[in-house]
Amino acid sequence: MASLLTTAPILGLIAMLMSSSQLLPIAISLVYADGALSAFVLSACFNFVCGYIAWLATRRFRQEIMAQDAILLVVLTWSGGALFATVPLLLTLPDLSFTDAYFETMSGLTTTGSTILSNLDRLPPSINIWRGFLQWLGGMGIIVLAIAVLPVLGIGGRQIYKAETPGPMKDTKLTPRLAETAKGLWLIYVGLSLACFAAYALAGMPWLDAFMHTLSTMPTGGFSNHDASFGHFDSPLLESIAIAFMLISAINYGSHFLALRARSLAPYRHDPEVGWFLLVAVGSCIGVASYLWLTGAYPEFLTALRHASFNLVSVATSTGFATQDFSLWPIFTPLWMMFLVSFLSCSGSTGGGIKMIRAVILYKQVYREFIRLLHPTASIPTKISGQPVENRVVFAVLAFLFIYIVCIVSLTLVLTASGLDVVTAFSAVIACLNNLGPGLNQVGPATTFEVLNDFQIWLLSAAMLIGRLELFTVLVILTPVFWRK
């Protein structure tokens, strides 16, 4: 109860702050007169009033937050944020159930991109923009945004930042003050978003489409305002732009920050993940394109390279755009893409999965064990960028991998027991736990998740939250020790 009282005033402030996020769809609704204006106005007022009441009733309990409070705050912010974000959808789309609306907004805030909605081309523009804006906010993390603002209100943020930031290297500081770090990261994020929007618009994408797909590209989210996703445009130039920005956003934003501050590419060379990330991504594009060409999926290699590169990068970076129904490709290719999304994105990026840094540490730990078999008495440290990695970090990565595998197996078994075929169940878990979006078979890129029942939808909504907050942050609150004083 103490943790709930400590976090409640902060949650109230975040709710009031987040009510302002609906000013964007309100403006879009005014411009297009799409009939959703009253829904967003009511939603913004409801959001603000609820936040104000929570803050007013509990502000006397405000105190310095500890790690336990920070974890609870992060989980409640993401789950509660998705809850409040359902209001415009429920008011505008009367046939949409609360379960489906919550799945859609959780998919947005976690930058998953799995959708329950169809006929996207005919949805009110403000609803589509709201879906995209949820992803854009979730991309860098609404908690990080709050950290840049809440210190002004006298609330410290370092424990919150460590609870929310992805990757095993959470203690790395880019600037001496946390608020400066958060603001710097958001400036990079906004700057890259503006560049992406300009590139799309200059390449011929209508401005509303360019805006919507910028909101989805930069957070590697994947929501589109077209049922055909990115395939609606059928443009190699637009696909090339999307590939570039998806790759940029899947690289650690800390490296972008340091590179801009130093006006040098050196931070990318020193980043232990970037080299592996680009090598695996480029190598996979060429390998999959060659495989599709040789198996006759496409008659020309350049055509195969175009479709393989876009869809593979989109899946591997956990974006989820599609130009082809890749579930119809020879089964090796979609399975390889599902494998890549599990680890390809860098830590500190907007991508999902276990992150490349963990994969590198695991690879080097396995290699160290091979050497120990041959030289049992040798002292062989695991090194990243020439620096030894502490054993506690290695052990934490091993524990993370174990929990990750347990989650995949357990959720797949439960979904299979609930009536799904194993390919649909497995790919849906991979898609949601890694914040990817489309899966295979019944939840492939040419379909939506509306074929699932309520139980399956709620289970996958939980998987999206667990995956976005990197497993431990959510699962630890289910343990008895978390609630002990």
N, C-alpha and C positions, 0 to 999 in steps of 0.2 A: 504493500500500500504506500510505503514511503516513496518508492520509485515513481509510482503513478502520480502522487502529489507533486513531486519535484519536476516531473516532465510536463504536467498539465499546463502550467502557464506558458511554457515555451511552445507547446503544441498550439495553444490559443494564438500566440503571436504569429506562428507560421501560417495558421489558417487565415488570419486576417491579411497577412501578406499575400497568400496565394489567391485570395479573392480578386486581387488586382489582375491576375493572369487572364481573367475572363474579359478584360477590356479589349483584347485583340479580337476574339470572335464577335464581340458586340460591334466593333467597328466594321468587321467583314459583313455582318448581318445587316447593318445600316446601309452599306454600299450596295449590296446585292438584293436587299429587301426580300430575304429568303424565308421569312416567317418565324425565325428562331430567336428574334431579339428578346422577347419577353422571357423566354426560357433562360437565357444567359443573365439577364438583369436579376431575375428572381434567384437564380443560383448564386450569383455574386453576393447578393444581400444575405442570403441564407448562410453562405460560407463565412461572411464577415461577422454576422450576429453570433453564430455558434462559437467562433473563435474568440470574440469579445467576452462572451459569457464565461467561457472556460478560463480565460486570462483573469477576468475580474474576480471570479470565485476562488481562484487558487494562487493569486499572485503573492499572498503572504507566506506561502510555503517555498518561495523561490530561494534556491541556495546553489552553491557550486555543485555541478553535476559530476558524478563519479562514472567509472566505466560501465557499471551496471545500469545507471540511469541513461547513459548515452545509447547503449544498445537498445533499450526499450523505446527511447525517443525515436531512433531511426526506424525501427519496425513499425511503430504506431504512425509515424509520419507517412511512410509509404503506403501502408494499408489504409489509413484514414484518408490520405490524399486521393487514393483511387475511389474511396467511398463517396466523398464530396463531388468528385469529378463526374459521377454518374448522373447527377441531377439534370444537366442540360440534355443528355441523351434520353432520359426517361420522359422529360417534358415534351421533347420534340418528336420522339419516335414511340408512339403509344403502344405498338405491337412488341416492343422490346421488353423482355423480362429483366428484373433486377439482376439476376444471375448473369445473364448475357451482357448487360451494361457494365457490371463490375469486372467481368473478364476483359471487356474492351478497354476500359480505363486502366486496369492493372497492366494490360499489355502495352498501353501507351506509356505510362510512367516508368515501367521497367525497360522500355525501349525494345520490347520483344517483337511487336509487329504482327503477332497472330491476331486474326480478326474473326469476329462472329458475324459481321455485317456483309450483306451483298447489295448489289445495285448501288455501288459507291458513286457512280457517275451521276446518279439522280438525287443524292443526298444534298441537303442545304450546304452551300459552300462553308458557312460558319461552323457546321458540325465537323466537316472534314478538317478544317483548319484547327479546330479544337483538339481533334485526335492527334494531328501532327504536332501541335504546340505542347501537348502532354509529353510526347516523346522528346521534344527539344529540351524541355525542362528537366526531364529525367536523365538526359544524356550526360550532362556534367554533374548532375545530382542536385536536387532541390535542397538537400542539406548543406551542400557547399555554398549555394547561393545564400542560404540563411546565415552561414558562418560569416559571410562578408558583411551582413547587415546587423545581426544580433549583437556583436560586440559594441556597437554604438548604443545599444539599449542596456548595456552592462551585463551581458551574458557571455561567458567564455565559450569557446567552441572546439578546443583541441580534442577533447574526448569524443565529441560528436564526429569530427573529421576522421579520426582513427577508426571509428566504428563503421563509417560509410565508405571510405576510400577503398577501391578494389586493389588487390595485389598484396604480396607478402612483405613489401618494403615500405610499410606505412609510416615509419619514423623519419623518412627522408624529408628534409625541409628545403623548400626552394627559396624562401625568404625568411628572415628572422621572425617576422610576425605572421601568424596564421591568416589573419584577415587580408594581408597583402597578397599572400599566396592565393587565396580564394579569388580575390579580385583579378589578379593576374591571369589565372586560369580561365576565368569567365571572359576577360578581354580577348584572349586568344580564341576562345570558342565563338564569341560573337564576330570577331574579325574573319575567321575562316567561314562562318556561316554567310556573311555578307559576300565574300569572294565566291562561294558556291552559288549563291543566288544570282550574282552578276553573270557567272559563267553559263548557267542554265539559260538565263534570259537572252544573253548575247548569242547563244547557240540556237535560238529560235523557239524555246519553250514558252508558251503563254505565261504571263507574269504570275497568275494565280497558281498554275501548275508548278512554276519554278519555286514559288514560295513554299508550297506544300511539300515538294520533294526536297527542298533544302532542310525543312524542319524534320524530315525523315532521314536524309543522308547523313547529316553531321552527327546525330546521336546514334548512327547505325541502327536505326529503328525499323524502317521498311514499310510503314503505312503509306498508302497511296490514295488518291481520290479517283482512281480508275480501277475497275474490276480486272483489267488486263495488266495491272501494276505498271512497271516501267516499260513493258512490251507495248503499251498503248502508243508510244512515240515512234518506235521502230527506227531509231536514229543511231548509227554508229558513233557520231560525234557526241551526242548526249550520254551515251553509254560510257564512252571514254572519260568524259568529265566525271561521271558518277564513280567510276572505278578509282580515279585519282583521289577524290575526296573521301571515299570509303576507306582507302588505304591510309590516307592521312589521319583520319579520325580513329583508326585502329592502332595508331602509334601513341605511345605515352605522351599525354599533354604536358607532362613535366619536361620532357625533352623539347617539345615545341616552345615552351616558355623559356628554357635555358638558351635555346638556339636563337630566339628573337632577342633576348637580353644581351647575348654575346655577339649578335650579328655574325654568326658563324655556324657551319654545319658540324663542327666538332662534337657537340653534344649527341648528335645522332651516331657518330662513329664510336663514342664511348658508351652508348646505351647497349647493354648486353643483349637486348631483345631485338633491336631493329634489323641487324644482319640476318639472324635466323628467320625473322618474320618475312623479310623480302625474299630470301632464298626459297623458303617453303612456298610462299604465295606464287612467285614467278614460276618456279619449277613445277608446281601443281597445275598452273594454267597451261603450260606447254605440254605437260604429260597428259592431262585430260583431253586437251584439244587433239593431240595425236591419237589417243585411244578412240575418240568419237569419229575421227576421220577414217581410221583403219577399220573400224567395225561397221562403217557405212552409214552412221547416223547422219552425217553431212557429207555431200559429195566433194566439197572443196575444203582444203586445210584452213584457209583464211576465214571461211564461214564458221568452221568448227572453233577456231581460235577466238573469234568474236563472241560467240555464244558461251563458250566454255569460260572465257576470262570474266565476262560480266557476272554470270550466274555463280561461278565458283567464288569470286571475290565477295560477292554479295552474301553468300551463305557463310563463307569462312570468317568474315568479319562480323557475323551475326546481324547483318542488315536485313536481309530477307526480301529485297526486291527480286523480281523475276521477269525475264523476257521470253522464257521458254518453260514448258512444263517438264522440268528436268527429272521428274519422277518417272517419265517414260523413256529416259535414256537407259542404256545398258546398266544393270544394277550396280556395277562397280562404281560408276561415277557419282551417283547420289550418296552412296554409302561413304565414299571417300570425302565428299563434301561435308557430310554429317560428322565424320571423324575430325576434319580440320576445324570445324566451329568449336570443338571441345577445347582447343588450346591456342589457336593461331593468334588471336588478338593480344596486344601488349598490356601489361598492367598499367593502371593510370589512364587507360583509354576508355572509350565508350563501348567497346566490344564486350562480348560475353565469354563464357567458358572458364577454364581454370587459369588461363593466361599463359603466354609464352614463357615468362620468367620461371614459372613453376615447372613447365615442361623441360626447360633447360636444366634446372636444378635436378630434376628427376633423372634426366639423361646422364648428367655428370655423376650423380650418386650411384647409378647402375654401373657406370664405367669404373668408379672407384671400387665397387665391390668385386668387379672382375679382377682388378689389379691385386686386391687383397687375397683373392684365391691363390694367386701365384706368389705373392710376397706377404705372408700373414703378419709379419712384424713391422712392415713398412708404415710410416706415418704419411698418409696421402690426404691432404685437405681438399675439399670441394671448393673450387674457385670460380668466381664470376668476375669478368673484367680484370683478372689478375689478383683479385682480392679474395681471401678465404671467406667462405660462408659459414657462419656459426652453426653448430650442430642443432641448436634449438630451432633455427629456421628450416633446416633439412627435415627435422622431425615434424614440424608444423606442416610442411608441404606434404609429407607422407600421410599424415593424419587427414589433411584436406582431400587428398586423392582417394583415400579409403572411404570417407564420407560421401564424396562425389559419386563413386561407383555404387555404394549402397543405395543412394538416392535414385540413381538411374534404374538399378535392378528392382528395387522395391516398388517404385512408381509404375514401372512397366508391368510388373506382375499384377498390381492392383487394377490397372487399366485393362489388362488382358482378362482378368477375372470378371470385370464389369461388362464384358461383351465385345471389346475391340479385338481385331486381329493383331497379331504380334508386331507386324511392320508398322501399322498405324499407331499402336500403343508406344512402341519404342521410339519412333520418329517424333511423335508428339511430345514425349518426355524430353528428348534431346533438344527439340525446338524451344520448349518453354524453359527448361532448366538452364539452357545456354543463351536464352533471350534472343533466339533466332527468328522465329515467325513461322514460316511454312514447314511442314513435315513431308511425309510421303503417304501414298495411298489415299485414304479418305480425308486426310488433312494436307494434301499436297498443294503445290503452288497454284493449281487451277481451281481449287476449291476453298472452302472456309471451314472454321471449326463449328459451324452451326449444326453439323450432323451429330455432335456429341450430346449426351444427356447432362442434366444438371450436376450430378455427382462428378462426372468426368470433367466438366467445366470448372467446378470449384477446386478439384484436385490440381488441375493444371494452372489455375490462378495462383494457388499456393506455391507451385513449382516455379512460376515466374518470379515471385517475391523472394523465394529462397535463393534462386540463381542470381538475381540482381544484387542481393546483399551478401553474396558469397557464403552461403550455407551456414557457417558458424554463427553469424550475427542473428539469424532467425532461430536456428535449432537450439541455441543455448538457452533461450527463454523457456523452452519446453522441459528443461531439467529442473529437478527440485532444488539443487544447490543455488540456482539463480535467484530464487525467491527467499532464500534465507538471509537474515541480517548479518 
